[in-house]
Amino acid sequence: MKEENKMTKKIALDLDGVVFDSETLYRVYTEIYDIDKFHKNSLIDNKKRTFQERYSWDKETQGRFYKEYASTVLKSANIMSGAEVVLKRLLKHQAYEFIIVTARSEAEIQICKNKLAEIGLANIKIYHSKIKKIDTLIEEHIDVIIDDDEKICKEASNHSIKALYFKNAATNEITDNEYLKTVNNWGEIYKYLILNENK
């Protein structure tokens, strides 16, 4: 009897805070910007994931900061610890297709592509999403999303898409369920995907 062919799982990766350590760098650059531009502490809630929620900056200031630093952050970002090892190992299985879903500009996407190519991960596709991320996940028939945004992970799980919530020290705790699991590093991602390969 022939062994059944394994179905390829389609896995969506968030860019900042999952593939690259850019979320940490944003924290560094926002602190510098806040002091250098305003000479005061405008921080309102350090537990918020995005800088837009962390500081009492108006929309114009947020836009100026992003325009000035977005490319710098991505260019100087490193791949998340363990991501290169795990992604290369999983890609050898040929049971996974990885795509990065991002709303970043085409120029920033090119920076990302170059950085991935430098470490031998040029075969990871990057999907420029101009619509809500959940709509992209549904449209692309994603099996698993790995994201550091709890709202996106919860929304995905509500649509029966398995979500791995990549938690860092500054983000909120969530309650796991059948479709939602908290992970703290790429080793935990590897373990989850391998143990649930046929589920």
Secondary structure as GFF3:
##gff-version 3
##sequence-region A 1 199
A	DSSP	beta_strand	9	13	.	.	.	ID=ss1
A	DSSP	alpha_helix	22	38	.	.	.	ID=ss2
A	DSSP	alpha_helix	51	54	.	.	.	ID=ss3
A	DSSP	alpha_helix	59	76	.	.	.	ID=ss4
A	DSSP	alpha_helix	83	93	.	.	.	ID=ss5
A	DSSP	beta_strand	96	102	.	.	.	ID=ss6
A	DSSP	alpha_helix	106	118	.	.	.	ID=ss7
A	DSSP	beta_strand	125	128	.	.	.	ID=ss8
A	DSSP	alpha_helix	133	139	.	.	.	ID=ss9
A	DSSP	beta_strand	144	147	.	.	.	ID=ss10
A	DSSP	alpha_helix	150	158	.	.	.	ID=ss11
A	DSSP	beta_strand	162	166	.	.	.	ID=ss12
A	DSSP	beta_strand	180	183	.	.	.	ID=ss13
A	DSSP	alpha_helix	186	195	.	.	.	ID=ss14
###
